[in-house]
Amino acid sequence: MTGRIVLTGAASGIGRAAAELFAAAGHACLLLDRDGPRLSEVVAALPGGAERHMGLALDLTDPAAFAEVEKVAGSVAAIINNAGMSDPSGVPLAEQSPEQGARLFALNVEAPLRLVEALSDRLEPGARIVNVASGAGLRAIPFRGAYSPTKAALIAQSRALAKARPDLCVTVLCPGFVRTDLVEALIAEGRIDPASATSKIPMARMASPTEMARGLTFLASPEAAPLSGSFVALDGASWVFGGSIRFNNQGAPELAVWAEGTKYLVQNEPELAAYLPQDGAYEAQIRCLDAGACYAGLHQAAADFVKAGSRPASLTLVLPPVPADVQGAADHAAAKMAVATLACEFGATGLRINALQVAPHISAQEVAGVLHWVAGVEAQFLTGQVLDLGSLGQ
């Protein structure tokens, strides 16, 4: 990628952490935010400063703002639509005015699409569009007004855009509970109880903004191409958790990514193993399962994984397409739910489990590109998810 990274909501939190990672990787950034002073601080702190990066202070709920972005964008490699807003009023949805919901729809749903449309002629071939939704788009959060509906709308809009624009890679990141500066302030003020919050997260901790930023940098990379149209719930398994128990707040600590590295151990798939490094301190077990025997294969892989004793470590299963026969379809569904179940049971032990459901036209090299992040140490807060590779091409 040679073009700019256009990143909204860049003055703080996940957006600022993402700007730092993109800049550190050598990308020139165009950063957008309403908070001009803080945005200037971010630009100045990046490698190369204002000579290499640009900040625009603007309101993305104003349709006129997008023409300003188009004027200065240049060639664009990726758009990261991170800006968003919630509704802290606590007013029940049925009692709100249409105008209250319209504010959230304007920023959370309409602005991402308007930015893509405004920069359509600036996008490089194969450009990445990464929309930041929320776990609230996957499960309802009451008394937050239209927040959950707008995030669900953004997820659906992203898949529709991926189908309409196969020349682009369109994905969604759904963060879980992230310990941003704002959350830290709310904890200090007693408005958030961290023990209560983490009791609903199987991994029993909140994520750091940098963990979310690593997810964004992966989804903006060429390796994310098979995931177009999909969402990634980077939430410590809170989305797949049914809420039947409460977890303690003694989660496994976040590891130092660059110090650890990942050792990928692929069983009986030499072609796949050839694309993945075999050294590093973080152990990533990878098993490919057979159609019609997915659940049995997964159960055995999980048993072996636990007995191996490595902590922390990940287990990633590669699933075939869903079989057409009745028993095969049932077996496949059981395996997918077992991924979620095991993720919740592993909890804060330092063990993670995910799966990739791979379409027939996806190559081993493409699978390895996704596995490198999903199974590796950079995706420490990802567990319990089954990601579809190549589903739009079927």
Number of C-alpha atoms within 10 A of each C-alpha: 16 12 18 23 26 26 25 28 22 30 27 19 20 27 27 24 22 25 30 21 18 22 19 13 11 12 20 25 25 24 27 26 24 17 16 15 11 17 23 19 14 23 26 17 12 20 17 14 16 16 10 16 21 20 24 20 17 18 16 24 18 11 13 11 18 20 12 12 19 16 10 11 18 15 16 24 23 29 24 29 28 22 23 22 14 16 16 10 11 10 13 12 16 8 8 13 9 11 9 14 17 16 16 22 22 19 21 30 25 19 22 26 19 17 22 19 14 17 21 13 12 18 23 18 12 17 24 27 27 26 29 27 31 26 22 20 20 17 14 15 14 14 15 18 23 25 27 23 21 27 29 22 17 24 25 17 20 27 19 13 20 21 17 10 12 14 13 21 28 31 29 29 26 23 25 23 21 21 19 18 13 12 16 15 13 14 14 11 10 10 11 14 12 17 14 13 16 22 19 24 28 30 34 25 29 22 22 17 21 21 22 27 22 19 24 26 18 19 29 25 16 16 18 21 22 25 22 28 26 23 24 24 27 27 29 31 28 25 25 22 18 11 14 6 10 13 21 18 20 14 18 17 15 16 13 10 15 10 10 16 18 25 21 25 18 19 12 11 13 10 13 20 18 13 17 18 13 16 13 16 15 22 24 28 22 26 20 21 18 16 17 19 14 25 22 15 18 26 15 11 20 21 11 12 19 14 9 10 10 14 14 19 25 27 26 28 26 21 24 18 18 17 14 9 9 9 12 16 16 16 18 23 14 15 23 22 16 19 27 24 18 19 26 26 15 18 23 23 16 17 25 30 30 26 27 22 20 22 19 13 12 14 14 16 16 20 21 19 21 22 24 21 20 28 30 26 27 24 20 27 25 29 34 31 26 22 22 21 25 21 19 16 13 7
